[in-house]
C-alpha cells in the first residue's frame, strides 16, 4: 500500500523535531537543513539525491525518488546520468524494509535496464544494482 506523500508539507513538519539553524556549518550541512524547510513537492532531483545520500528522512524521500526513477531511471540529478538511481539503491536496507512497494517498483526499474545502460554507469554500479535486486 502506498503511503501518503504530503507534497505540500516539509520534512521539518513531517519528521520532527525541527532542525535548528546550523551555526558555522559546511555548505552541505546548510543545504540539508535548508532542504528540510522546502515542501516535498518542490524538491528537485538534485535535492532528493542529497537527502538520500545523507540519509535524511529516507521513508519520506525514497518514495519521491522512486516516482522520478520509474519514469526516467538514468535521470541526471547533478553529477551523471543514474546518480539518483545509485543513491537510491545505496540507501540502507532498513529504509527499504519499511517501503516494500517502493522497493519492488525500484527493483523492476533496475531489472529493466539494458546491459548497455548499466555499462554506462560508473565502475561498481552493476554490483550495487545487483545487490539491491537480491535483497529480500
VMD Tcl script that builds the backbone (N, CA, C; Angstrom):
set m [mol new atoms 408]
animate dup $m
set s [atomselect $m all]
$s set {name element resname resid chain x y z} {
  {N N UNK 1 A 0.843 -1.178 0.000}
  {CA C UNK 1 A 0.000 0.000 0.000}
  {C C UNK 1 A 0.886 1.238 0.000}
  {N N UNK 2 A 0.575 2.195 -0.838}
  {CA C UNK 2 A 1.345 3.429 -0.908}
  {C C UNK 2 A 1.060 4.304 0.300}
  {N N UNK 3 A 2.106 4.959 0.763}
  {CA C UNK 3 A 1.966 5.905 1.874}
  {C C UNK 3 A 1.694 7.280 1.294}
  {N N UNK 4 A 0.906 8.103 1.999}
  {CA C UNK 4 A 0.703 9.470 1.507}
  {C C UNK 4 A 2.031 10.215 1.471}
  {N N UNK 5 A 2.218 11.017 0.438}
  {CA C UNK 5 A 3.486 11.709 0.277}
  {C C UNK 5 A 3.500 13.100 0.901}
  {N N UNK 6 A 2.327 13.704 1.161}
  {CA C UNK 6 A 2.260 15.026 1.805}
  {C C UNK 6 A 3.143 16.043 1.087}
  {N N UNK 7 A 2.917 16.195 -0.189}
  {CA C UNK 7 A 3.780 17.037 -1.010}
  {C C UNK 7 A 3.759 18.514 -0.644}
  {N N UNK 8 A 2.743 18.931 0.089}
  {CA C UNK 8 A 2.638 20.338 0.481}
  {C C UNK 8 A 3.314 20.629 1.817}
  {N N UNK 9 A 3.873 19.607 2.436}
  {CA C UNK 9 A 4.488 19.786 3.755}
  {C C UNK 9 A 5.999 19.600 3.665}
  {N N UNK 10 A 6.693 20.057 4.691}
  {CA C UNK 10 A 8.158 19.982 4.724}
  {C C UNK 10 A 8.610 18.841 5.637}
  {N N UNK 11 A 9.877 18.488 5.523}
  {CA C UNK 11 A 10.420 17.473 6.428}
  {C C UNK 11 A 10.419 17.975 7.866}
  {N N UNK 12 A 10.630 19.261 8.058}
  {CA C UNK 12 A 10.565 19.785 9.429}
  {C C UNK 12 A 9.188 19.542 10.037}
  {N N UNK 13 A 8.139 19.559 9.213}
  {CA C UNK 13 A 6.787 19.290 9.704}
  {C C UNK 13 A 6.522 17.796 9.867}
  {N N UNK 14 A 7.023 17.006 8.920}
  {CA C UNK 14 A 6.710 15.572 8.879}
  {C C UNK 14 A 7.679 14.705 9.667}
  {N N UNK 15 A 8.850 15.213 9.929}
  {CA C UNK 15 A 9.910 14.445 10.585}
  {C C UNK 15 A 10.464 15.258 11.751}
  {N N UNK 16 A 9.625 15.483 12.770}
  {CA C UNK 16 A 10.091 16.328 13.876}
  {C C UNK 16 A 11.210 15.640 14.655}
  {N N UNK 17 A 11.941 16.412 15.427}
  {CA C UNK 17 A 11.759 17.842 15.667}
  {C C UNK 17 A 12.370 18.673 14.544}
  {N N UNK 18 A 11.940 19.927 14.478}
  {CA C UNK 18 A 12.501 20.858 13.514}
  {C C UNK 18 A 13.984 21.006 13.811}
  {N N UNK 19 A 14.787 20.985 12.763}
  {CA C UNK 19 A 16.224 21.145 12.944}
  {C C UNK 19 A 16.540 22.619 13.134}
  {N N UNK 20 A 17.365 22.944 14.105}
  {CA C UNK 20 A 17.736 24.348 14.304}
  {C C UNK 20 A 18.649 24.837 13.185}
  {N N UNK 21 A 18.740 26.147 13.043}
  {CA C UNK 21 A 19.662 26.713 12.064}
  {C C UNK 21 A 21.081 26.286 12.426}
  {N N UNK 22 A 21.843 25.849 11.425}
  {CA C UNK 22 A 23.211 25.402 11.716}
  {C C UNK 22 A 24.127 26.599 11.939}
  {N N UNK 23 A 24.955 26.496 12.950}
  {CA C UNK 23 A 25.964 27.521 13.213}
  {C C UNK 23 A 27.289 27.060 12.627}
  {N N UNK 24 A 27.990 27.958 11.963}
  {CA C UNK 24 A 29.336 27.673 11.460}
  {C C UNK 24 A 29.423 26.281 10.824}
  {N N UNK 25 A 28.533 26.023 9.850}
  {CA C UNK 25 A 28.435 24.700 9.252}
  {C C UNK 25 A 28.995 24.690 7.836}
  {N N UNK 26 A 29.227 23.493 7.348}
  {CA C UNK 26 A 29.676 23.328 5.970}
  {C C UNK 26 A 28.526 23.648 5.025}
  {N N UNK 27 A 28.856 23.801 3.762}
  {CA C UNK 27 A 27.832 24.057 2.762}
  {C C UNK 27 A 26.827 22.922 2.680}
  {N N UNK 28 A 27.303 21.691 2.793}
  {CA C UNK 28 A 26.404 20.543 2.732}
  {C C UNK 28 A 25.418 20.567 3.896}
  {N N UNK 29 A 25.891 20.839 5.086}
  {CA C UNK 29 A 25.011 20.881 6.255}
  {C C UNK 29 A 23.970 21.990 6.088}
  {N N UNK 30 A 24.396 23.154 5.619}
  {CA C UNK 30 A 23.436 24.246 5.386}
  {C C UNK 30 A 22.412 23.852 4.325}
  {N N UNK 31 A 22.874 23.166 3.281}
  {CA C UNK 31 A 21.967 22.720 2.225}
  {C C UNK 31 A 20.924 21.755 2.764}
  {N N UNK 32 A 21.365 20.763 3.513}
  {CA C UNK 32 A 20.439 19.767 4.056}
  {C C UNK 32 A 19.432 20.433 4.989}
  {N N UNK 33 A 19.894 21.297 5.846}
  {CA C UNK 33 A 18.980 21.997 6.753}
  {C C UNK 33 A 17.967 22.806 5.958}
  {N N UNK 34 A 18.429 23.471 4.910}
  {CA C UNK 34 A 17.523 24.260 4.077}
  {C C UNK 34 A 16.502 23.394 3.355}
  {N N UNK 35 A 16.926 22.226 2.884}
  {CA C UNK 35 A 16.005 21.338 2.171}
  {C C UNK 35 A 14.915 20.801 3.081}
  {N N UNK 36 A 15.189 20.695 4.356}
  {CA C UNK 36 A 14.151 20.243 5.301}
  {C C UNK 36 A 13.012 21.249 5.410}
  {N N UNK 37 A 13.220 22.462 4.925}
  {CA C UNK 37 A 12.195 23.508 5.017}
  {C C UNK 37 A 11.455 23.727 3.696}
  {N N UNK 38 A 11.766 22.912 2.696}
  {CA C UNK 38 A 11.131 23.010 1.376}
  {C C UNK 38 A 9.981 22.003 1.315}
  {N N UNK 39 A 8.789 22.422 0.853}
  {CA C UNK 39 A 7.709 21.434 0.686}
  {C C UNK 39 A 8.180 20.281 -0.206}
  {N N UNK 40 A 7.811 19.074 0.150}
  {CA C UNK 40 A 8.289 17.895 -0.565}
  {C C UNK 40 A 8.015 17.974 -2.062}
  {N N UNK 41 A 6.893 18.542 -2.438}
  {CA C UNK 41 A 6.549 18.645 -3.846}
  {C C UNK 41 A 7.441 19.580 -4.637}
  {N N UNK 42 A 8.221 20.399 -3.950}
  {CA C UNK 42 A 9.129 21.326 -4.628}
  {C C UNK 42 A 10.572 20.832 -4.671}
  {N N UNK 43 A 10.833 19.686 -4.080}
  {CA C UNK 43 A 12.187 19.136 -4.105}
  {C C UNK 43 A 12.483 18.597 -5.494}
  {N N UNK 44 A 13.602 19.003 -6.063}
  {CA C UNK 44 A 14.013 18.523 -7.381}
  {C C UNK 44 A 14.885 17.296 -7.262}
  {N N UNK 45 A 15.251 16.716 -8.391}
  {CA C UNK 45 A 16.087 15.513 -8.386}
  {C C UNK 45 A 17.400 15.690 -7.618}
  {N N UNK 46 A 18.072 16.826 -7.787}
  {CA C UNK 46 A 19.336 17.041 -7.077}
  {C C UNK 46 A 19.100 17.126 -5.569}
  {N N UNK 47 A 17.992 17.751 -5.176}
  {CA C UNK 47 A 17.652 17.837 -3.752}
  {C C UNK 47 A 17.418 16.440 -3.184}
  {N N UNK 48 A 16.673 15.632 -3.916}
  {CA C UNK 48 A 16.391 14.267 -3.451}
  {C C UNK 48 A 17.678 13.462 -3.333}
  {N N UNK 49 A 18.578 13.622 -4.304}
  {CA C UNK 49 A 19.850 12.900 -4.258}
  {C C UNK 49 A 20.627 13.261 -3.002}
  {N N UNK 50 A 20.679 14.555 -2.677}
  {CA C UNK 50 A 21.384 14.989 -1.469}
  {C C UNK 50 A 20.745 14.370 -0.237}
  {N N UNK 51 A 19.441 14.439 -0.132}
  {CA C UNK 51 A 18.758 13.914 1.053}
  {C C UNK 51 A 18.896 12.402 1.169}
  {N N UNK 52 A 18.841 11.705 0.046}
  {CA C UNK 52 A 19.012 10.245 0.080}
  {C C UNK 52 A 20.425 9.896 0.516}
  {N N UNK 53 A 21.414 10.529 -0.079}
  {CA C UNK 53 A 22.795 10.179 0.261}
  {C C UNK 53 A 23.143 10.559 1.694}
  {N N UNK 54 A 22.483 11.566 2.226}
  {CA C UNK 54 A 22.733 11.971 3.614}
  {C C UNK 54 A 21.807 11.242 4.592}
  {N N UNK 55 A 20.977 10.345 4.069}
  {CA C UNK 55 A 20.071 9.525 4.869}
  {C C UNK 55 A 19.155 10.375 5.747}
  {N N UNK 56 A 18.604 11.427 5.153}
  {CA C UNK 56 A 17.670 12.312 5.856}
  {C C UNK 56 A 16.250 11.858 5.539}
  {N N UNK 57 A 15.524 11.444 6.557}
  {CA C UNK 57 A 14.120 11.027 6.434}
  {C C UNK 57 A 13.901 10.105 5.230}
  {N N UNK 58 A 14.637 9.003 5.155}
  {CA C UNK 58 A 14.545 8.157 3.960}
  {C C UNK 58 A 13.140 7.637 3.670}
  {N N UNK 59 A 12.339 7.381 4.686}
  {CA C UNK 59 A 10.993 6.857 4.402}
  {C C UNK 59 A 10.094 7.915 3.766}
  {N N UNK 60 A 10.467 9.167 3.856}
  {CA C UNK 60 A 9.734 10.249 3.178}
  {C C UNK 60 A 10.334 10.556 1.810}
  {N N UNK 61 A 11.645 10.433 1.689}
  {CA C UNK 61 A 12.341 10.864 0.477}
  {C C UNK 61 A 12.432 9.762 -0.583}
  {N N UNK 62 A 12.672 8.530 -0.181}
  {CA C UNK 62 A 12.821 7.459 -1.168}
  {C C UNK 62 A 11.579 7.277 -2.054}
  {N N UNK 63 A 10.360 7.350 -1.516}
  {CA C UNK 63 A 9.203 7.236 -2.420}
  {C C UNK 63 A 9.171 8.328 -3.491}
  {N N UNK 64 A 9.627 9.517 -3.150}
  {CA C UNK 64 A 9.680 10.597 -4.137}
  {C C UNK 64 A 10.712 10.279 -5.215}
  {N N UNK 65 A 11.850 9.753 -4.802}
  {CA C UNK 65 A 12.886 9.378 -5.768}
  {C C UNK 65 A 12.391 8.268 -6.681}
  {N N UNK 66 A 11.713 7.287 -6.123}
  {CA C UNK 66 A 11.206 6.177 -6.927}
  {C C UNK 66 A 10.220 6.684 -7.973}
  {N N UNK 67 A 9.369 7.620 -7.598}
  {CA C UNK 67 A 8.409 8.182 -8.568}
  {C C UNK 67 A 9.137 8.758 -9.774}
  {N N UNK 68 A 10.238 9.450 -9.546}
  {CA C UNK 68 A 11.012 10.006 -10.655}
  {C C UNK 68 A 11.718 8.911 -11.451}
  {N N UNK 69 A 12.278 7.957 -10.750}
  {CA C UNK 69 A 13.086 6.923 -11.398}
  {C C UNK 69 A 12.253 5.962 -12.236}
  {N N UNK 70 A 11.000 5.768 -11.880}
  {CA C UNK 70 A 10.122 4.920 -12.694}
  {C C UNK 70 A 10.000 5.515 -14.090}
  {N N UNK 71 A 9.920 6.823 -14.164}
  {CA C UNK 71 A 9.790 7.484 -15.455}
  {C C UNK 71 A 11.098 7.695 -16.183}
  {N N UNK 72 A 12.185 7.835 -15.422}
  {CA C UNK 72 A 13.488 8.124 -16.030}
  {C C UNK 72 A 14.602 7.552 -15.145}
  {N N UNK 73 A 14.881 6.261 -15.292}
  {CA C UNK 73 A 15.842 5.598 -14.402}
  {C C UNK 73 A 17.238 6.213 -14.413}
  {N N UNK 74 A 17.669 6.704 -15.550}
  {CA C UNK 74 A 19.025 7.237 -15.645}
  {C C UNK 74 A 19.032 8.760 -15.581}
  {N N UNK 75 A 18.090 9.287 -14.857}
  {CA C UNK 75 A 17.995 10.717 -14.628}
  {C C UNK 75 A 19.316 11.260 -14.094}
  {N N UNK 76 A 19.755 12.370 -14.641}
  {CA C UNK 76 A 20.967 13.049 -14.174}
  {C C UNK 76 A 20.530 14.080 -13.143}
  {N N UNK 77 A 20.711 13.737 -11.867}
  {CA C UNK 77 A 20.269 14.622 -10.791}
  {C C UNK 77 A 21.267 15.731 -10.503}
  {N N UNK 78 A 22.512 15.507 -10.868}
  {CA C UNK 78 A 23.504 16.558 -10.702}
  {C C UNK 78 A 24.859 16.218 -11.311}
  {N N UNK 79 A 25.304 14.980 -11.090}
  {CA C UNK 79 A 26.668 14.632 -11.465}
  {C C UNK 79 A 26.767 13.800 -12.742}
  {N N UNK 80 A 25.846 12.855 -12.943}
  {CA C UNK 80 A 25.882 11.984 -14.117}
  {C C UNK 80 A 24.544 11.262 -14.227}
  {N N UNK 81 A 24.244 10.780 -15.414}
  {CA C UNK 81 A 23.031 10.005 -15.596}
  {C C UNK 81 A 23.048 8.776 -14.702}
  {N N UNK 82 A 22.017 8.608 -13.909}
  {CA C UNK 82 A 21.919 7.471 -13.000}
  {C C UNK 82 A 22.361 7.771 -11.585}
  {N N UNK 83 A 22.766 9.018 -11.300}
  {CA C UNK 83 A 23.252 9.309 -9.942}
  {C C UNK 83 A 22.152 9.191 -8.889}
  {N N UNK 84 A 20.921 9.578 -9.221}
  {CA C UNK 84 A 19.827 9.416 -8.266}
  {C C UNK 84 A 19.505 7.939 -8.071}
  {N N UNK 85 A 19.535 7.180 -9.142}
  {CA C UNK 85 A 19.287 5.738 -9.050}
  {C C UNK 85 A 20.307 5.071 -8.130}
  {N N UNK 86 A 21.572 5.374 -8.315}
  {CA C UNK 86 A 22.599 4.754 -7.478}
  {C C UNK 86 A 22.508 5.222 -6.032}
  {N N UNK 87 A 22.120 6.464 -5.830}
  {CA C UNK 87 A 21.904 6.936 -4.459}
  {C C UNK 87 A 20.769 6.139 -3.812}
  {N N UNK 88 A 19.686 5.937 -4.567}
  {CA C UNK 88 A 18.525 5.230 -4.022}
  {C C UNK 88 A 18.846 3.778 -3.701}
  {N N UNK 89 A 19.490 3.073 -4.627}
  {CA C UNK 89 A 19.787 1.660 -4.351}
  {C C UNK 89 A 20.842 1.527 -3.256}
  {N N UNK 90 A 21.592 2.592 -3.010}
  {CA C UNK 90 A 22.595 2.577 -1.949}
  {C C UNK 90 A 22.042 2.935 -0.581}
  {N N UNK 91 A 20.754 3.277 -0.522}
  {CA C UNK 91 A 20.144 3.588 0.774}
  {C C UNK 91 A 20.147 2.338 1.646}
  {N N UNK 92 A 20.205 2.508 2.946}
  {CA C UNK 92 A 20.258 1.348 3.839}
  {C C UNK 92 A 19.057 0.413 3.658}
  {N N UNK 93 A 19.310 -0.869 3.791}
  {CA C UNK 93 A 18.244 -1.870 3.684}
  {C C UNK 93 A 17.131 -1.591 4.685}
  {N N UNK 94 A 17.481 -1.065 5.845}
  {CA C UNK 94 A 16.465 -0.777 6.865}
  {C C UNK 94 A 15.442 0.248 6.379}
  {N N UNK 95 A 15.867 1.163 5.528}
  {CA C UNK 95 A 14.923 2.141 4.975}
  {C C UNK 95 A 13.971 1.464 4.000}
  {N N UNK 96 A 14.511 0.579 3.171}
  {CA C UNK 96 A 13.675 -0.104 2.187}
  {C C UNK 96 A 12.740 -1.117 2.829}
  {N N UNK 97 A 13.101 -1.654 3.986}
  {CA C UNK 97 A 12.250 -2.643 4.657}
  {C C UNK 97 A 10.880 -2.080 4.988}
  {N N UNK 98 A 10.795 -0.802 5.274}
  {CA C UNK 98 A 9.501 -0.195 5.596}
  {C C UNK 98 A 8.811 0.370 4.352}
  {N N UNK 99 A 9.444 0.206 3.193}
  {CA C UNK 99 A 8.895 0.688 1.917}
  {C C UNK 99 A 8.881 -0.454 0.897}
  {N N UNK 100 A 8.244 -1.580 1.217}
  {CA C UNK 100 A 8.337 -2.745 0.328}
  {C C UNK 100 A 7.771 -2.494 -1.069}
  {N N UNK 101 A 6.701 -1.733 -1.189}
  {CA C UNK 101 A 6.129 -1.472 -2.520}
  {C C UNK 101 A 7.074 -0.625 -3.364}
  {N N UNK 102 A 7.660 0.385 -2.750}
  {CA C UNK 102 A 8.607 1.229 -3.476}
  {C C UNK 102 A 9.872 0.447 -3.833}
  {N N UNK 103 A 10.315 -0.409 -2.929}
  {CA C UNK 103 A 11.489 -1.241 -3.222}
  {C C UNK 103 A 11.202 -2.165 -4.403}
  {N N UNK 104 A 10.022 -2.738 -4.439}
  {CA C UNK 104 A 9.650 -3.626 -5.545}
  {C C UNK 104 A 9.600 -2.850 -6.859}
  {N N UNK 105 A 9.042 -1.648 -6.826}
  {CA C UNK 105 A 8.997 -0.813 -8.036}
  {C C UNK 105 A 10.402 -0.502 -8.529}
  {N N UNK 106 A 11.278 -0.156 -7.597}
  {CA C UNK 106 A 12.640 0.195 -7.997}
  {C C UNK 106 A 13.386 -1.023 -8.520}
  {N N UNK 107 A 13.152 -2.188 -7.944}
  {CA C UNK 107 A 13.781 -3.404 -8.475}
  {C C UNK 107 A 13.323 -3.652 -9.916}
  {N N UNK 108 A 12.049 -3.401 -10.212}
  {CA C UNK 108 A 11.551 -3.548 -11.587}
  {C C UNK 108 A 12.282 -2.583 -12.523}
  {N N UNK 109 A 12.477 -1.364 -12.066}
  {CA C UNK 109 A 13.184 -0.363 -12.858}
  {C C UNK 109 A 14.610 -0.836 -13.142}
  {N N UNK 110 A 15.284 -1.315 -12.117}
  {CA C UNK 110 A 16.672 -1.766 -12.276}
  {C C UNK 110 A 16.747 -2.954 -13.223}
  {N N UNK 111 A 15.849 -3.892 -13.062}
  {CA C UNK 111 A 15.866 -5.091 -13.910}
  {C C UNK 111 A 15.558 -4.771 -15.371}
  {N N UNK 112 A 14.880 -3.665 -15.619}
  {CA C UNK 112 A 14.540 -3.270 -16.991}
  {C C UNK 112 A 15.683 -2.546 -17.705}
  {N N UNK 113 A 16.733 -2.191 -16.972}
  {CA C UNK 113 A 17.870 -1.530 -17.606}
  {C C UNK 113 A 18.561 -2.489 -18.563}
  {N N UNK 114 A 18.985 -1.959 -19.683}
  {CA C UNK 114 A 19.717 -2.798 -20.643}
  {C C UNK 114 A 21.167 -2.947 -20.189}
  {N N UNK 115 A 21.852 -3.977 -20.663}
  {CA C UNK 115 A 23.276 -4.106 -20.336}
  {C C UNK 115 A 24.083 -2.870 -20.744}
  {N N UNK 116 A 23.733 -2.272 -21.865}
  {CA C UNK 116 A 24.456 -1.072 -22.304}
  {C C UNK 116 A 24.224 0.092 -21.334}
  {N N UNK 117 A 23.012 0.216 -20.824}
  {CA C UNK 117 A 22.734 1.289 -19.855}
  {C C UNK 117 A 23.531 1.070 -18.568}
  {N N UNK 118 A 23.564 -0.153 -18.105}
  {CA C UNK 118 A 24.317 -0.458 -16.882}
  {C C UNK 118 A 25.805 -0.221 -17.119}
  {N N UNK 119 A 26.291 -0.601 -18.291}
  {CA C UNK 119 A 27.711 -0.416 -18.609}
  {C C UNK 119 A 28.091 1.055 -18.655}
  {N N UNK 120 A 27.136 1.922 -18.935}
  {CA C UNK 120 A 27.399 3.356 -18.986}
  {C C UNK 120 A 27.455 4.025 -17.627}
  {N N UNK 121 A 27.150 3.293 -16.583}
  {CA C UNK 121 A 27.206 3.829 -15.218}
  {C C UNK 121 A 28.631 3.710 -14.673}
  {N N UNK 122 A 28.931 4.401 -13.592}
  {CA C UNK 122 A 30.287 4.324 -13.021}
  {C C UNK 122 A 30.680 2.902 -12.614}
  {N N UNK 123 A 31.961 2.704 -12.517}
  {CA C UNK 123 A 32.519 1.411 -12.106}
  {C C UNK 123 A 31.891 0.989 -10.770}
  {N N UNK 124 A 31.514 -0.252 -10.696}
  {CA C UNK 124 A 30.930 -0.796 -9.474}
  {C C UNK 124 A 29.410 -0.694 -9.422}
  {N N UNK 125 A 28.828 0.046 -10.352}
  {CA C UNK 125 A 27.377 0.239 -10.323}
  {C C UNK 125 A 26.622 -1.066 -10.556}
  {N N UNK 126 A 27.120 -1.888 -11.473}
  {CA C UNK 126 A 26.432 -3.146 -11.770}
  {C C UNK 126 A 26.311 -3.999 -10.506}
  {N N UNK 127 A 27.361 -4.062 -9.736}
  {CA C UNK 127 A 27.317 -4.817 -8.486}
  {C C UNK 127 A 26.364 -4.209 -7.480}
  {N N UNK 128 A 26.364 -2.911 -7.406}
  {CA C UNK 128 A 25.460 -2.214 -6.480}
  {C C UNK 128 A 24.000 -2.479 -6.873}
  {N N UNK 129 A 23.708 -2.414 -8.153}
  {CA C UNK 129 A 22.351 -2.689 -8.627}
  {C C UNK 129 A 21.955 -4.140 -8.357}
  {N N UNK 130 A 22.885 -5.070 -8.597}
  {CA C UNK 130 A 22.610 -6.488 -8.367}
  {C C UNK 130 A 22.350 -6.758 -6.886}
  {N N UNK 131 A 23.127 -6.145 -6.008}
  {CA C UNK 131 A 22.917 -6.330 -4.565}
  {C C UNK 131 A 21.562 -5.813 -4.140}
  {N N UNK 132 A 21.158 -4.671 -4.694}
  {CA C UNK 132 A 19.840 -4.137 -4.353}
  {C C UNK 132 A 18.744 -5.096 -4.794}
  {N N UNK 133 A 18.857 -5.610 -6.009}
  {CA C UNK 133 A 17.828 -6.523 -6.524}
  {C C UNK 133 A 17.810 -7.838 -5.774}
  {N N UNK 134 A 18.910 -8.237 -5.175}
  {CA C UNK 134 A 18.985 -9.514 -4.454}
  {C C UNK 134 A 18.408 -9.421 -3.041}
  {N N UNK 135 A 18.157 -8.213 -2.570}
  {CA C UNK 135 A 17.590 -8.081 -1.221}
  {C C UNK 135 A 16.198 -8.712 -1.185}
  {N N UNK 136 A 15.849 -9.296 -0.049}
  {CA C UNK 136 A 14.515 -9.896 0.067}
  {C C UNK 136 A 13.427 -8.841 0.050}
}
mol reanalyze $m
mol bondsrecalc $m
mol representation Tube
mol addrep $m
